[in-house]
Amino acid sequence: MKLTKKTHACVRLERDGRSLVIDPGTFSEQDAALGADAILVTHEHIDHFNEDRLRAGMEANPAAEIWTLRSVAEKISAAFPGRVHTVGHGDTFTAAGFDVQVHGELHAVIHPDIPRITNVGYLVDGSVFHPGDALTVPDQPVETLMLPVMAPWSKISEVIDYVREVKPQRAYDVHDALLTDLARPIYDSQIGSLGGAEHLRLTPGESAEL
């Protein structure tokens, strides 16, 4: 499986000539969803969900489909009848040849005064887990964790403890558009030395074989 990092929370997975894109949001490239056979969206926040990006991907490939939670599906399903699927915690499905399991229900707490929205994570082929904006721990082993490394709702101790709890073989940074170059060495050092897993980072557009 080939993993390609896009800006912020978006990643592309490719295998056997087919492509699955997760969270092509407003911070990601305008063409982030182009060429996708399947698109997964974890929740409705703009850095994960951008309707124009989704429409571009769906219109470019008439066979492309979207899997997402209800709050996002309601915004785009009318434009693509039969091609937008609503999922929730515990669901399983096949998208573009990838086996996907859905884990999690709620976005992480930003502040007690801000109501929590729904959020789901996706475990792809039983190996790659993208949690969206939550520190969800799947009930099975994870080889590659897409690690939300920096967000308004988290601190580095929580990120480190999350890696320790999931126990992946490797963790790749995502959700990093707000992380400055000055801070990256600090995050790399502390997560790498304390998380207990190989800690890796790709620049936008860079790929790795899993």
Beta strands, then each sheet from edge to edge (+ up, - down):
strand 1: 2-5
strand 2: 11-15
strand 3: 18-22
strand 4: 38-41
strand 5: 65-68
strand 6: 84-86
strand 7: 92-95
strand 8: 98-103
strand 9: 121-124
strand 10: 128-130
strand 11: 144-148
strand 12: 170-174
strand 13: 198-200
strand 14: 207-209
sheet 1: 6+ 5+ 4+ 3+ 2- 1+ 14-
sheet 2: 7+ 8- 9+ 10- 11- 12- 13-
end
